[in-house]
Amino acid sequence: MKLSSRSQYAITAMLELAIQEKIRPVTLFDIAQKQRISLSYLEQLFAHLRQNALVRGRRGPGGGYVLARNVKDISIADIVMAVDDTGVKPAKEAVMDRTEMSSEQLWQDVSQRIYGCLSDITLGDFLRSPSNGPMPESPAKAAG
């Protein structure tokens, strides 16, 4: 399974905020420059992240964006669901026997399992784990 570019960009931007959170608010311009992501695209993503209470904007000199919750309380699933309407979403529990399951129900089950895995990973987990190495490259860098 591969996350959409939209989700990857949002996760990358959120990790950037998490890394900088104790230092200063981060501007979208700074993220755009560092991660080589279009500023207008980041503005669209952050509108969704704000609507889902994952980030807060601070105005004025020294302003920018900060996380709206603690890094241990923001899961990768939260980020994906906020920005990617075609992304992984929690599905309803299937009440049928697996032998009677339709393809739609099968994909709901798969989606539920993926959502469960992504829900178990927080920004805090990623920042704490030395095995994760440095922040991932943006999808644009990886492709180019």
VENQUIWO-V560925 format. One record per residue. N is the residue number from 0. RES is the residue in one letter. PSI is psi in whole degrees, -180 to 180 (* if undefined). Layout:
BEGIN
N;RES;PSI  N;RES;PSI
END
This chain:
BEGIN
0;M;140  1;K;132  2;L;151  3;S;159  4;S;-38  5;R;-47  6;S;-42  7;Q;-44  8;Y;-43  9;A;-43  10;I;-44  11;T;-45  12;A;-41  13;M;-37  14;L;-37  15;E;-44  16;L;-42  17;A;-41  18;I;-40  19;Q;-4  20;E;-35  21;K;-10  22;I;-54  23;R;161  24;P;152  25;V;132  26;T;154  27;L;-33  28;F;-44  29;D;-44  30;I;-44  31;A;-44  32;Q;-48  33;K;-40  34;Q;-1  35;R;52  36;I;139  37;S;133  38;L;-43  39;S;-34  40;Y;-42  41;L;-39  42;E;-42  43;Q;-46  44;L;-44  45;F;-24  46;A;-43  47;H;-41  48;L;-38  49;R;-46  50;Q;-28  51;N;16  52;A;40  53;L;-25  54;V;160  55;R;143  56;G;143  57;R;127  58;R;165  59;G;-177  60;P;134  61;G;10  62;G;-179  63;G;-153  64;Y;148  65;V;161  66;L;142  67;A;-15  68;R;169  69;N;148  70;V;-29  71;K;-8  72;D;5  73;I;111  74;S;160  75;I;-37  76;A;-39  77;D;-44  78;I;-48  79;V;-46  80;M;-30  81;A;-36  82;V;-17  83;D;96  84;D;-14  85;T;4  86;G;-167  87;V;131  88;K;152  89;P;138  90;A;161  91;K;149  92;E;133  93;A;134  94;V;-7  95;M;159  96;D;147  97;R;-30  98;T;-20  99;E;5  100;M;131  101;S;168  102;S;-35  103;E;-44  104;Q;-36  105;L;-46  106;W;-31  107;Q;-41  108;D;-45  109;V;-46  110;S;-42  111;Q;-41  112;R;-41  113;I;-45  114;Y;-43  115;G;-43  116;C;-46  117;L;-29  118;S;-24  119;D;-8  120;I;122  121;T;166  122;L;-38  123;G;-40  124;D;-44  125;F;-42  126;L;-31  127;R;-28  128;S;116  129;P;-21  130;S;-16  131;N;-14  132;G;-160  133;P;169  134;M;140  135;P;152  136;E;154  137;S;156  138;P;-32  139;A;-41  140;K;-43  141;A;-36  142;A;-27  143;G;*
END
